[in-house]
Amino acid sequence: MTLRFTKGHGTHNDFVLVADTRGDLDLTPDDVRRLSDRRGGIGADGVIRLAPTAAIARAGESVADEVLADEPAAIWFMDYRNADGSVAQMCGNGVRVFAAFAERTGLADLADGEELALGTRAGVRRVRKEPDGWYAVDMGAWHLPGGEDAARAGADAAVAAAGWTAPRPALSVDVGNPHTVVALARDDELAAVDLTLPPQVEPLPPEGTNVELVVPLAEAVDSDGRPVGRLRMRVHERGVGETQSCGTGACAAALAVRTWAGAAADAVVPDVWEVEVPGGVLRVRVLEGGHVELAGPAELVFTGDVEL
């Protein structure tokens, strides 16, 4: 079979994108691994299949029924697979690239402030295009799995990484998928961490977790004089390894640092955060109603054909 694909990335978190508008393409885990292979395939952190939400529902995924019940306009579904072939709930950088891909293929129009509602395994996601060309996504509700106890303690897990002499305390954050965030003190400490091996997390969530290592930076101010939080991050994604960026990870990292900052009684805690990742800069905004927004660029690099 010859498959038409597009290669895209969001702050160098890269994807192979396939438009399956009839919903009849069955990509096996082996297909995904071959497409994602950086030496024997196209090369990517994962594969995104654009398919009709109704087709995903017919295939037996109840979450697609829930998506259509919540938002009938979410006619397209982001079927996301990690590079190892495993299924993932969603991907924040991938949602933006998905929106750009839907525009390119004529399946969405985000001009003049129009919004794209799309389905994911984490529920409905809504995307709008900003005047500077960035895409902003309402990532939905977030929460701390450890609840108020974890917020007060600042941690509910421990992470051990290659080269560390002892595990470090970490905070679990759920942004539609699981994350575990560790604070480090300095840039050189962040740069020295060996992420060629997966960090060990205790307790490990049932479906695994993404691990973010963060260094909080000095705050900035926006044009209205309001504080803007800043942090630098590296990430190890489950099923992938270290990536140049992770959208949901950027959200989780900002929310964790915001939680830690809120422990100071006199702190003015920012609602907007700039997150520096190896692949660029993302913006995270805490919204009303317990939601969080992610904004950043989305680039479509090339299109071609590959034989499966």
C-alpha positions as a Markdown table, in Angstrom:
| # | Residue | x | y | z |
|---|---|---|---|---|
| 1 | Met | 0.0 | 0.0 | 0.0 |
| 2 | Thr | 1.2 | 3.5 | -0.8 |
| 3 | Leu | 0.5 | 6.0 | 1.9 |
| 4 | Arg | 0.4 | 9.7 | 1.4 |
| 5 | Phe | 1.9 | 11.5 | 4.5 |
| 6 | Thr | 3.0 | 15.0 | 5.7 |
| 7 | Lys | 5.8 | 15.6 | 8.1 |
| 8 | Gly | 5.3 | 18.3 | 10.7 |
| 9 | His | 6.5 | 19.5 | 14.1 |
| 10 | Gly | 5.7 | 21.8 | 17.0 |
| 11 | Thr | 8.9 | 23.2 | 18.6 |
| 12 | His | 10.7 | 20.2 | 17.1 |
| 13 | Asn | 8.3 | 17.6 | 18.6 |
| 14 | Asp | 7.8 | 15.9 | 15.2 |
| 15 | Phe | 5.1 | 13.8 | 13.7 |
| 16 | Val | 4.1 | 11.8 | 10.6 |
| 17 | Leu | 0.5 | 12.9 | 9.7 |
| 18 | Val | -1.9 | 10.9 | 7.6 |
| 19 | Ala | -5.3 | 12.0 | 6.4 |
| 20 | Asp | -7.7 | 9.0 | 6.6 |
| 21 | Thr | -10.9 | 10.9 | 5.7 |
| 22 | Arg | -12.9 | 7.7 | 5.1 |
| 23 | Gly | -11.8 | 6.1 | 8.4 |
| 24 | Asp | -10.7 | 2.8 | 6.8 |
| 25 | Leu | -7.0 | 2.9 | 7.4 |
| 26 | Asp | -5.7 | 0.3 | 9.9 |
| 27 | Leu | -2.2 | 1.3 | 11.0 |
| 28 | Thr | -0.7 | -1.5 | 13.0 |
| 29 | Pro | 1.8 | -0.9 | 15.8 |
| 30 | Asp | 4.5 | -2.2 | 13.5 |
| 31 | Asp | 3.4 | 0.3 | 10.8 |
| 32 | Val | 3.8 | 3.1 | 13.3 |
| 33 | Arg | 7.2 | 1.9 | 14.5 |
| 34 | Arg | 8.4 | 1.7 | 10.8 |
| 35 | Leu | 7.1 | 5.2 | 10.0 |
| 36 | Ser | 8.6 | 6.7 | 13.1 |
| 37 | Asp | 12.0 | 5.0 | 12.7 |
| 38 | Arg | 14.6 | 7.7 | 12.2 |
| 39 | Arg | 17.0 | 5.4 | 10.2 |
| 40 | Gly | 14.7 | 3.0 | 8.4 |
| 41 | Gly | 11.6 | 5.2 | 8.1 |
| 42 | Ile | 10.5 | 8.8 | 7.9 |
| 43 | Gly | 11.4 | 9.5 | 11.5 |
| 44 | Ala | 9.1 | 11.1 | 14.1 |
| 45 | Asp | 8.2 | 11.1 | 17.8 |
| 46 | Gly | 4.8 | 9.7 | 16.8 |
| 47 | Val | 2.2 | 9.2 | 14.1 |
| 48 | Ile | -1.1 | 11.2 | 13.9 |
| 49 | Arg | -4.0 | 9.8 | 11.9 |
| 50 | Leu | -6.7 | 12.3 | 11.0 |
| 51 | Ala | -10.0 | 10.3 | 10.9 |
| 52 | Pro | -13.7 | 10.9 | 11.2 |
| 53 | Thr | -14.7 | 10.8 | 14.8 |
| 54 | Ala | -17.7 | 8.7 | 13.8 |
| 55 | Ala | -15.4 | 6.1 | 12.3 |
| 56 | Ile | -13.4 | 5.9 | 15.5 |
| 57 | Ala | -16.7 | 5.4 | 17.4 |
| 58 | Arg | -17.7 | 2.6 | 15.0 |
| 59 | Ala | -14.3 | 0.9 | 15.7 |
| 60 | Gly | -15.4 | 0.5 | 19.3 |
| 61 | Glu | -13.7 | 3.4 | 21.0 |
| 62 | Ser | -16.4 | 4.8 | 23.4 |
| 63 | Val | -14.4 | 8.0 | 23.9 |
| 64 | Ala | -15.4 | 9.0 | 20.3 |
| 65 | Asp | -19.0 | 8.6 | 21.2 |
| 66 | Glu | -18.4 | 10.9 | 24.2 |
| 67 | Val | -16.6 | 13.4 | 22.0 |
| 68 | Leu | -19.6 | 13.7 | 19.6 |
| 69 | Ala | -22.1 | 13.9 | 22.5 |
| 70 | Asp | -20.1 | 16.7 | 24.0 |
| 71 | Glu | -19.4 | 18.5 | 20.8 |
| 72 | Pro | -21.1 | 17.4 | 17.5 |
| 73 | Ala | -18.9 | 19.8 | 15.6 |
| 74 | Ala | -15.8 | 17.7 | 16.5 |
| 75 | Ile | -16.1 | 15.6 | 13.3 |
| 76 | Trp | -12.4 | 14.9 | 13.1 |
| 77 | Phe | -10.4 | 12.8 | 15.5 |
| 78 | Met | -6.7 | 12.9 | 16.3 |
| 79 | Asp | -5.7 | 9.2 | 16.5 |
| 80 | Tyr | -2.2 | 9.6 | 18.1 |
| 81 | Arg | 0.4 | 6.8 | 18.4 |
| 82 | Asn | 3.8 | 7.0 | 20.1 |
| 83 | Ala | 6.9 | 6.1 | 18.2 |
| 84 | Asp | 6.9 | 2.6 | 19.8 |
| 85 | Gly | 3.4 | 1.9 | 18.4 |
| 86 | Ser | 1.6 | 2.4 | 21.7 |
| 87 | Val | -1.7 | 4.4 | 21.8 |
| 88 | Ala | -1.6 | 7.8 | 23.6 |
| 89 | Gln | -4.4 | 9.9 | 24.9 |
| 90 | Met | -3.3 | 13.0 | 23.2 |
| 91 | Cys | -0.4 | 15.3 | 22.5 |
| 92 | Gly | -0.3 | 19.1 | 23.0 |
| 93 | Asn | 2.2 | 19.9 | 20.3 |
| 94 | Gly | 0.4 | 17.3 | 18.1 |
| 95 | Val | -2.9 | 19.1 | 18.5 |
| 96 | Arg | -1.5 | 22.3 | 17.0 |
| 97 | Val | 0.2 | 20.4 | 14.2 |
| 98 | Phe | -3.1 | 18.5 | 13.6 |
| 99 | Ala | -4.9 | 21.8 | 13.2 |
| 100 | Ala | -2.3 | 23.1 | 10.7 |
| 101 | Phe | -2.6 | 19.8 | 8.8 |
| 102 | Ala | -6.4 | 20.1 | 8.8 |
| 103 | Glu | -6.1 | 23.6 | 7.3 |
| 104 | Arg | -3.6 | 22.5 | 4.7 |
| 105 | Thr | -5.9 | 19.6 | 3.5 |
| 106 | Gly | -8.9 | 21.9 | 3.4 |
| 107 | Leu | -10.7 | 20.2 | 6.2 |
| 108 | Ala | -10.7 | 23.2 | 8.6 |
| 109 | Asp | -10.7 | 27.0 | 8.2 |
| 110 | Leu | -9.2 | 28.9 | 11.1 |
| 111 | Ala | -9.3 | 32.3 | 9.5 |
| 112 | Asp | -11.0 | 35.3 | 11.1 |
| 113 | Gly | -11.0 | 33.7 | 14.6 |
| 114 | Glu | -12.7 | 30.5 | 13.6 |
| 115 | Glu | -12.2 | 27.7 | 16.1 |
| 116 | Leu | -11.6 | 24.0 | 15.3 |
| 117 | Ala | -13.1 | 21.5 | 17.7 |
| 118 | Leu | -11.5 | 18.1 | 17.4 |
| 119 | Gly | -11.7 | 14.8 | 19.2 |
| 120 | Thr | -8.9 | 13.1 | 21.1 |
| 121 | Arg | -8.8 | 10.2 | 23.6 |
| 122 | Ala | -8.6 | 12.8 | 26.3 |
| 123 | Gly | -11.8 | 14.5 | 25.1 |
| 124 | Val | -12.6 | 17.5 | 22.9 |
| 125 | Arg | -9.9 | 20.0 | 22.2 |
| 126 | Arg | -10.5 | 23.5 | 20.7 |
| 127 | Val | -7.9 | 25.3 | 18.7 |
| 128 | Arg | -7.8 | 28.9 | 17.5 |
| 129 | Lys | -5.1 | 30.6 | 15.4 |
| 130 | Glu | -3.5 | 33.8 | 16.7 |
| 131 | Pro | -2.5 | 36.8 | 14.6 |
| 132 | Asp | 1.2 | 35.9 | 14.8 |
| 133 | Gly | 0.5 | 32.4 | 13.3 |
| 134 | Trp | 0.7 | 30.5 | 16.6 |
| 135 | Tyr | -2.0 | 28.0 | 17.5 |
| 136 | Ala | -3.6 | 28.2 | 20.9 |
| 137 | Val | -5.4 | 25.1 | 22.4 |
| 138 | Asp | -7.7 | 24.8 | 25.3 |
| 139 | Met | -6.2 | 21.7 | 26.7 |
| 140 | Gly | -9.1 | 21.0 | 29.0 |
| 141 | Ala | -9.2 | 20.3 | 32.7 |
| 142 | Trp | -6.1 | 19.5 | 34.7 |
| 143 | His | -5.7 | 18.1 | 38.2 |
| 144 | Leu | -3.1 | 16.9 | 40.7 |
| 145 | Pro | -3.7 | 13.2 | 41.2 |
| 146 | Gly | -2.4 | 13.5 | 44.7 |
| 147 | Gly | -4.9 | 16.3 | 45.6 |
| 148 | Glu | -4.4 | 18.9 | 48.2 |
| 149 | Asp | -2.0 | 16.7 | 50.2 |
| 150 | Ala | 0.4 | 16.6 | 47.3 |
| 151 | Ala | 0.0 | 20.4 | 46.8 |
| 152 | Arg | 0.9 | 21.1 | 50.4 |
| 153 | Ala | 3.8 | 18.7 | 50.4 |
| 154 | Gly | 5.0 | 19.7 | 47.0 |
| 155 | Ala | 5.4 | 16.1 | 46.0 |
| 156 | Asp | 3.7 | 12.7 | 45.8 |
| 157 | Ala | 6.3 | 10.7 | 43.9 |
| 158 | Ala | 10.0 | 10.1 | 43.6 |
| 159 | Val | 12.1 | 10.1 | 40.4 |
| 160 | Ala | 15.5 | 8.4 | 39.9 |
| 161 | Ala | 17.5 | 9.3 | 36.7 |
| 162 | Ala | 20.7 | 7.9 | 35.4 |
| 163 | Gly | 23.7 | 9.6 | 37.1 |
| 164 | Trp | 21.8 | 10.7 | 40.2 |
| 165 | Thr | 22.9 | 9.3 | 43.5 |
| 166 | Ala | 19.4 | 9.3 | 45.0 |
| 167 | Pro | 15.8 | 9.8 | 43.8 |
| 168 | Arg | 14.3 | 13.3 | 43.8 |
| 169 | Pro | 10.9 | 14.4 | 45.0 |
| 170 | Ala | 8.3 | 15.0 | 42.2 |
| 171 | Leu | 4.8 | 16.2 | 41.7 |
| 172 | Ser | 2.2 | 14.3 | 39.6 |
| 173 | Val | 0.1 | 16.4 | 37.2 |
| 174 | Asp | -2.6 | 15.1 | 34.9 |
| 175 | Val | -3.3 | 17.1 | 31.8 |
| 176 | Gly | -5.4 | 14.5 | 30.0 |
| 177 | Asn | -2.3 | 12.3 | 30.2 |
| 178 | Pro | 0.1 | 11.6 | 33.1 |
| 179 | His | 3.1 | 13.7 | 34.0 |
| 180 | Thr | 5.7 | 13.7 | 36.8 |
| 181 | Val | 7.6 | 16.9 | 37.4 |
| 182 | Val | 10.9 | 17.3 | 39.1 |
| 183 | Ala | 12.5 | 20.7 | 40.1 |
| 184 | Leu | 16.2 | 21.2 | 39.6 |
| 185 | Ala | 18.2 | 24.2 | 40.9 |
| 186 | Arg | 20.5 | 25.1 | 38.0 |
| 187 | Asp | 20.9 | 24.9 | 34.2 |
| 188 | Asp | 24.1 | 22.9 | 34.4 |
| 189 | Glu | 22.3 | 20.3 | 36.5 |
| 190 | Leu | 19.5 | 20.1 | 33.9 |
| 191 | Ala | 22.0 | 19.8 | 31.1 |
| 192 | Ala | 23.8 | 17.0 | 32.8 |
| 193 | Val | 20.9 | 14.6 | 33.3 |
| 194 | Asp | 21.2 | 11.4 | 31.2 |
| 195 | Leu | 17.8 | 10.8 | 29.6 |
| 196 | Thr | 18.9 | 8.1 | 27.2 |
| 197 | Leu | 17.5 | 5.8 | 29.8 |
| 198 | Pro | 13.9 | 6.2 | 31.1 |
| 199 | Pro | 13.7 | 7.8 | 34.6 |
| 200 | Gln | 12.4 | 5.5 | 37.2 |
| 201 | Val | 9.2 | 6.8 | 38.9 |
| 202 | Glu | 7.8 | 5.5 | 42.2 |
| 203 | Pro | 4.9 | 5.0 | 42.4 |
| 204 | Leu | 4.5 | 4.5 | 38.6 |
| 205 | Pro | 1.0 | 5.3 | 37.3 |
| 206 | Pro | -0.7 | 2.3 | 35.6 |
| 207 | Glu | -0.3 | 3.6 | 32.1 |
| 208 | Gly | 3.2 | 5.0 | 32.7 |
| 209 | Thr | 4.1 | 8.6 | 32.8 |
| 210 | Asn | 6.0 | 11.4 | 31.1 |
| 211 | Val | 8.8 | 12.9 | 33.2 |
| 212 | Glu | 9.6 | 16.6 | 33.1 |
| 213 | Leu | 12.8 | 18.1 | 34.6 |
| 214 | Val | 12.5 | 21.9 | 35.2 |
| 215 | Val | 14.5 | 24.8 | 36.3 |
| 216 | Pro | 12.4 | 27.8 | 37.4 |
| 217 | Leu | 13.7 | 31.1 | 36.0 |
| 218 | Ala | 13.3 | 34.8 | 36.9 |
| 219 | Glu | 9.9 | 36.2 | 36.2 |
| 220 | Ala | 9.2 | 38.7 | 33.4 |
| 221 | Val | 6.3 | 41.1 | 32.9 |
| 222 | Asp | 3.9 | 41.6 | 30.0 |
| 223 | Ser | 3.0 | 44.8 | 28.3 |
| 224 | Asp | 0.4 | 45.5 | 31.0 |
| 225 | Gly | 2.8 | 45.0 | 33.8 |
| 226 | Arg | 1.5 | 41.6 | 34.9 |
| 227 | Pro | 4.0 | 38.9 | 36.0 |
| 228 | Val | 4.9 | 36.2 | 33.5 |
| 229 | Gly | 6.4 | 33.0 | 34.9 |
| 230 | Arg | 9.4 | 31.4 | 33.1 |
| 231 | Leu | 11.0 | 28.0 | 33.3 |
| 232 | Arg | 13.3 | 25.8 | 31.3 |
| 233 | Met | 12.5 | 22.1 | 30.7 |
| 234 | Arg | 13.7 | 18.8 | 29.4 |
| 235 | Val | 11.3 | 15.8 | 29.0 |
| 236 | His | 11.4 | 12.1 | 28.7 |
| 237 | Glu | 8.2 | 10.9 | 27.0 |
| 238 | Arg | 6.8 | 7.4 | 27.6 |
| 239 | Gly | 7.0 | 5.3 | 24.5 |
| 240 | Val | 9.4 | 7.7 | 22.8 |
| 241 | Gly | 12.4 | 8.8 | 24.9 |
| 242 | Glu | 13.7 | 12.3 | 25.2 |
| 243 | Thr | 12.1 | 14.7 | 22.8 |
| 244 | Gln | 12.8 | 18.3 | 21.9 |
| 245 | Ser | 9.4 | 19.4 | 23.2 |
| 246 | Cys | 6.2 | 18.2 | 24.8 |
| 247 | Gly | 3.1 | 20.3 | 24.9 |
| 248 | Thr | 1.2 | 18.6 | 27.7 |
| 249 | Gly | 4.6 | 18.4 | 29.5 |
| 250 | Ala | 5.0 | 22.1 | 29.2 |
| 251 | Cys | 1.6 | 22.6 | 30.7 |
| 252 | Ala | 2.3 | 20.1 | 33.5 |
| 253 | Ala | 5.7 | 21.8 | 34.3 |
| 254 | Ala | 4.2 | 25.2 | 34.5 |
| 255 | Leu | 1.3 | 24.0 | 36.7 |
| 256 | Ala | 3.8 | 22.2 | 39.0 |
| 257 | Val | 6.0 | 25.3 | 39.4 |
| 258 | Arg | 2.9 | 27.4 | 39.9 |
| 259 | Thr | 1.8 | 25.0 | 42.6 |
| 260 | Trp | 5.2 | 25.2 | 44.3 |
| 261 | Ala | 5.2 | 29.0 | 44.0 |
| 262 | Gly | 1.8 | 29.2 | 45.6 |
| 263 | Ala | 3.1 | 27.7 | 48.8 |
| 264 | Ala | 4.6 | 31.0 | 49.7 |
| 265 | Ala | 2.0 | 33.1 | 51.5 |
| 266 | Asp | 3.2 | 36.4 | 50.0 |
| 267 | Ala | 3.7 | 35.1 | 46.5 |
| 268 | Val | 2.0 | 36.7 | 43.5 |
| 269 | Val | 1.6 | 33.6 | 41.3 |
| 270 | Pro | 1.5 | 34.2 | 37.5 |
| 271 | Asp | -1.2 | 32.7 | 35.4 |
| 272 | Val | 0.9 | 33.0 | 32.2 |
| 273 | Trp | 4.1 | 31.0 | 31.8 |
| 274 | Glu | 6.9 | 30.9 | 29.1 |
| 275 | Val | 8.3 | 27.4 | 28.9 |
| 276 | Glu | 11.7 | 27.1 | 27.2 |
| 277 | Val | 12.3 | 23.6 | 25.7 |
| 278 | Pro | 15.2 | 22.5 | 23.5 |
| 279 | Gly | 13.0 | 23.0 | 20.4 |
| 280 | Gly | 11.8 | 26.5 | 21.2 |
| 281 | Val | 9.4 | 28.4 | 23.4 |
| 282 | Leu | 5.8 | 27.6 | 24.4 |
| 283 | Arg | 3.2 | 29.7 | 26.3 |
| 284 | Val | 1.0 | 28.2 | 29.0 |
| 285 | Arg | -2.0 | 30.1 | 30.4 |
| 286 | Val | -4.1 | 29.0 | 33.3 |
| 287 | Leu | -7.8 | 29.5 | 32.4 |
| 288 | Glu | -10.9 | 29.9 | 34.5 |
| 289 | Gly | -12.8 | 26.7 | 35.3 |
| 290 | Gly | -9.7 | 24.6 | 36.0 |
| 291 | His | -8.6 | 24.5 | 32.3 |
| 292 | Val | -5.2 | 25.3 | 30.9 |
| 293 | Glu | -4.2 | 26.7 | 27.4 |
| 294 | Leu | -1.1 | 25.9 | 25.4 |
| 295 | Ala | 0.1 | 28.1 | 22.6 |
| 296 | Gly | 3.0 | 27.8 | 20.2 |
| 297 | Pro | 4.0 | 27.3 | 16.5 |
| 298 | Ala | 3.1 | 24.5 | 14.2 |
| 299 | Glu | 5.2 | 23.8 | 11.1 |
| 300 | Leu | 4.4 | 21.5 | 8.1 |
| 301 | Val | 7.8 | 20.5 | 6.6 |
| 302 | Phe | 7.2 | 18.2 | 3.6 |
| 303 | Thr | 4.7 | 15.8 | 2.0 |
| 304 | Gly | 5.5 | 12.5 | 0.3 |
| 305 | Asp | 4.5 | 8.9 | -0.3 |
| 306 | Val | 5.7 | 5.9 | 1.5 |
| 307 | Glu | 5.1 | 2.2 | 0.8 |
| 308 | Leu | 3.8 | 0.0 | 3.7 |
